[in-house]
Amino acid sequence: MSSPGSATDLARCIVGAVQLMIEEIRPRLIDAALTGHRAENENTRHADNFLSEYDLWMHDRYKTVLAEHIPSFVYASEEADPEVIGDETDPDLCILVDPLDTSELAVRGLCGYTHVLVYSRALARPLAAVVGDIFHHIQIYSAARDNNGDDRASITTADGREQILDSPSGATLSDALVTNYLMRPEQRFQPLARQQRFIEALSAPSRDGKARGRIGVDFGSIGLCHVAAGFSDAMVEFAKGFAIWDLSPGHYILHAAGGIVTDLDGASIPLDYNLNSLRDIRSAMARRQKFIAAGNAALANEIRGTLTPS
């Protein structure tokens, strides 16, 4: 594969890299699940997060694979400090990577995801994002800026079928499937359970009198991708906030599909992540963002109106 010349070419390059990573890591994770060899390591960067040897292997492998096709970039992975790859001292492209999201579940063979976002520092916006689903048939969620300057999103299945994403949910709250990362009992589930007004609104009867609202569990960027595809209607995060590598790829894909991501005050979260220097990138990697991601603005506003500040 040659060096990418446009954002569309760049997206194809990243899709190929993610597909390769999925092919290489999936058998290792299945073996880990079946043998119980979960290979946990001490996590010195994020003490409360699970870290396995598979995360670290993917961190190194991504660096090698991306460098084969992109001459120079800032590599900003969850597992290490940002570093410049290639000959340029100050390259335009910053590539944000979460090598293995939900690794605590991936080593059990339940679910696992991998995130890549390519950000142009000169344009102060993403050029491409790819979220890979390691275990499911819908394998790739992606977005890129096309030759007309428009952002386009799509999904690709494991057998190569591609579908454009441009019709996220138009649901209202009483009809909605709203997801949340509620895995941690005290840090995540209890704050959700205390959102009584939100739960009551989600439980209210729909127009036909049936209670159709549902709460589902979802994870990092994949949760926003599910909203982009219309598989779920919204995702909320009001407890701890998401780190940039968990939020930004899905944020861009949902934006390109026509959805919305706001903060808890209703302000749209910009695509400019302020990655002007290595210091700025380190600072961005240390922050967390609370948000509402929805298929439509009215639903985002409905959700916001029910949330009690934590």
C-alpha positions in Angstrom: 0.0 0.0 0.0 1.4 3.4 -1.0 1.5 6.5 1.2 -2.0 8.0 1.4 -2.6 11.1 -0.6 -6.1 12.2 0.5 -8.3 11.8 3.5 -10.2 9.1 1.7 -7.0 7.2 0.9 -5.9 7.8 4.5 -9.1 6.2 5.8 -8.6 3.2 3.5 -5.1 2.8 4.9 -6.3 3.0 8.5 -9.2 0.5 7.7 -6.6 -1.9 6.3 -4.4 -1.5 9.4 -7.3 -2.1 11.8 -8.5 -5.1 9.8 -4.9 -6.6 10.0 -4.8 -5.9 13.7 -8.2 -7.7 14.2 -7.0 -10.7 12.2 -3.8 -10.9 14.3 -5.3 -10.3 17.8 -8.5 -12.3 17.6 -7.1 -15.8 17.8 -4.9 -14.7 20.7 -7.9 -13.3 22.6 -10.0 -16.4 21.9 -7.1 -18.6 23.2 -6.9 -16.3 26.3 -10.6 -16.8 26.9 -10.6 -20.5 26.5 -7.4 -21.2 28.6 -8.0 -18.5 31.2 -4.6 -17.0 30.5 -5.6 -13.4 30.7 -2.0 -12.1 31.0 -2.8 -9.1 33.2 0.0 -6.6 33.8 0.4 -3.8 36.4 -1.0 -0.6 34.9 1.3 2.2 36.0 -0.4 4.8 33.7 -4.0 4.1 34.7 -4.0 2.4 38.1 -7.7 1.5 38.1 -7.8 0.1 34.5 -7.1 -3.5 33.4 -3.9 -3.9 31.3 -2.9 -7.1 29.5 0.1 -8.1 27.5 -2.3 -8.0 24.5 -2.8 -4.2 25.0 1.0 -3.7 25.0 1.5 -6.0 22.0 -1.1 -4.1 20.0 0.4 -0.7 21.0 3.8 -1.8 19.5 2.3 -3.5 16.5 0.1 -0.5 15.6 3.2 1.7 15.7 5.0 -0.6 13.2 2.0 -1.0 10.8 1.1 2.7 10.7 4.7 3.7 10.1 4.8 1.4 7.0 2.2 3.5 5.3 2.4 7.0 6.8 5.8 8.7 6.6 5.7 10.8 9.8 3.1 11.4 12.5 2.7 11.9 16.3 1.8 8.6 17.8 -0.5 9.1 20.8 -1.5 5.7 22.2 -3.3 5.1 25.5 -0.4 3.0 26.6 2.4 5.5 26.4 3.4 9.1 26.1 3.0 10.7 22.7 6.1 10.3 20.4 7.1 11.5 16.9 7.4 8.7 14.4 9.4 9.4 11.1 11.8 12.0 10.0 9.7 15.2 10.5 10.3 16.9 13.8 6.8 18.5 13.9 4.5 16.4 11.7 1.0 17.6 10.9 -0.8 14.3 11.6 -1.5 13.1 15.1 -2.8 9.5 15.3 -4.7 8.8 18.5 -4.9 5.0 19.3 -6.7 2.9 21.9 -5.1 -0.4 20.9 -7.6 -2.6 22.8 -10.7 -1.1 24.4 -12.6 -3.2 26.9 -9.5 -5.5 27.2 -10.9 -6.8 30.5 -13.7 -8.3 28.5 -11.7 -9.0 25.4 -9.6 -11.5 27.2 -12.8 -13.3 28.2 -13.8 -13.5 24.5 -17.0 -11.4 25.2 -16.2 -8.1 23.3 -13.3 -6.1 22.3 -12.7 -3.0 20.2 -9.8 -1.0 18.7 -9.8 2.7 18.0 -7.8 4.9 15.6 -8.3 8.6 14.9 -6.1 10.7 12.5 -6.1 14.4 13.3 -4.7 17.2 11.2 -3.1 19.7 13.5 -3.0 22.3 10.6 -6.8 21.9 10.0 -7.5 21.5 13.8 -9.9 18.6 13.0 -10.0 14.9 12.3 -9.4 13.6 8.8 -10.3 10.0 9.4 -11.4 7.6 12.2 -11.8 3.8 12.4 -13.3 1.7 15.2 -12.9 -2.0 14.8 -15.1 -4.6 16.4 -12.9 -7.7 17.0 -15.6 -10.4 17.5 -18.7 -9.3 15.6 -19.8 -9.5 11.9 -20.1 -5.7 11.6 -16.4 -5.2 11.9 -15.5 -1.6 10.9 -17.1 1.7 11.7 -15.3 4.5 9.9 -15.5 8.2 8.8 -13.4 10.4 6.6 -13.4 13.8 5.0 -14.1 13.3 1.2 -12.7 15.3 -1.7 -15.5 17.9 -1.4 -14.7 18.6 2.3 -17.7 16.7 3.6 -17.5 14.1 6.4 -18.9 10.7 5.5 -19.4 7.7 7.7 -19.9 4.0 6.9 -19.8 0.5 8.3 -18.1 -2.6 6.7 -18.9 -6.2 7.6 -16.4 -9.0 7.9 -17.4 -10.2 4.4 -16.6 -6.8 2.9 -20.1 -5.4 2.5 -20.1 -1.6 3.0 -23.1 0.6 4.1 -23.2 4.4 4.3 -24.3 5.8 7.7 -26.4 8.9 7.3 -29.7 8.2 9.2 -29.2 8.0 12.9 -32.2 7.7 15.2 -35.0 10.1 15.3 -36.4 8.6 18.5 -37.8 10.5 21.5 -36.8 9.6 25.0 -39.7 7.4 25.9 -39.0 5.3 22.8 -35.2 5.3 23.1 -32.5 2.7 23.8 -30.0 4.8 25.8 -26.7 3.2 26.6 -24.1 3.9 29.4 -20.8 2.5 30.4 -22.2 1.1 33.7 -19.7 -1.8 34.2 -18.1 -0.5 37.4 -20.6 -1.0 40.3 -19.6 2.0 42.5 -18.0 4.4 40.0 -20.5 3.9 37.2 -23.6 1.9 38.0 -24.5 3.7 41.3 -24.4 7.2 39.7 -26.7 6.0 36.9 -29.1 4.5 39.4 -29.3 7.9 41.2 -30.5 9.6 38.0 -34.1 9.2 39.0 -35.7 11.8 36.7 -33.8 10.3 33.7 -35.0 6.8 34.6 -38.6 8.0 35.1 -38.6 9.8 31.7 -37.1 6.8 30.0 -39.8 4.6 31.6 -42.7 6.8 30.6 -45.3 5.3 28.3 -44.9 5.9 24.6 -47.7 7.1 22.4 -49.2 3.6 22.2 -49.1 3.3 26.0 -46.2 0.8 26.1 -43.1 1.4 28.0 -40.5 1.1 25.3 -37.5 3.0 26.8 -34.5 0.9 27.6 -31.1 1.3 29.3 -28.3 -0.7 27.7 -24.6 -1.2 28.4 -22.0 0.0 25.9 -18.4 0.9 26.1 -16.0 3.5 24.5 -16.1 4.8 21.0 -18.1 1.8 19.9 -21.1 3.2 21.8 -21.1 6.3 19.7 -20.7 4.2 16.6 -23.8 2.2 17.6 -25.7 5.6 17.8 -24.3 6.5 14.3 -25.6 3.3 12.9 -29.0 3.6 14.5 -28.5 0.4 16.5 -29.0 2.5 19.7 -30.5 6.0 20.0 -28.2 7.7 22.5 -25.3 7.3 24.9 -24.7 9.2 28.1 -21.7 9.7 30.3 -22.1 11.8 33.4 -20.0 10.0 36.0 -16.3 10.0 35.3 -16.0 11.1 31.7 -14.3 9.5 28.7 -10.7 10.0 27.8 -9.9 11.4 24.4 -8.9 8.0 22.8 -12.3 6.6 24.0 -14.4 9.5 22.8 -12.9 11.2 19.8 -13.0 8.4 17.1 -16.7 7.6 17.9 -17.4 11.4 18.2 -16.1 12.0 14.6 -18.0 9.0 13.2 -21.3 10.0 14.8 -20.7 13.6 13.6 -20.1 12.3 10.1 -23.3 10.2 10.2 -25.4 13.3 11.2 -25.7 12.8 14.9 -24.8 15.1 17.8 -22.4 15.1 20.8 -22.8 17.7 23.5 -21.5 18.4 26.9 -23.9 18.2 29.9 -24.8 21.9 29.5 -25.9 21.3 25.9 -22.9 22.9 24.1 -21.7 21.0 21.1 -18.3 19.4 21.7 -16.0 20.7 18.9 -13.9 18.5 16.7 -10.9 20.8 17.4 -9.1 18.9 20.2 -6.4 21.5 20.6 -3.5 19.1 19.7 -1.1 21.9 18.7 2.1 20.6 20.4 3.3 17.5 22.3 2.5 19.4 25.5 -1.1 20.0 24.2 -1.4 16.3 23.3 -0.3 15.2 26.7 -2.7 17.6 28.3 -5.6 16.4 26.1 -4.7 12.8 27.0 -5.1 13.6 30.7 -8.5 15.2 30.4 -11.9 13.5 30.6 -15.2 14.6 28.9 -18.7 14.0 30.1 -21.2 14.0 27.2 -24.5 13.2 25.6 -24.3 11.5 22.2 -27.6 11.2 20.3 -29.1 10.5 16.9 -30.9 13.8 17.0 -30.6 17.2 18.8 -34.1 16.9 20.3 -33.3 13.6 22.0 -30.1 15.1 23.4 -32.0 18.0 24.9 -34.6 15.7 26.4 -31.9 13.7 28.1 -30.1 16.8 29.3 -33.3 18.1 30.8 -33.6 15.0 33.0 -30.1 14.7 34.3 -29.2 15.8 37.8 -25.6 17.1 38.1 -23.4 14.5 40.0 
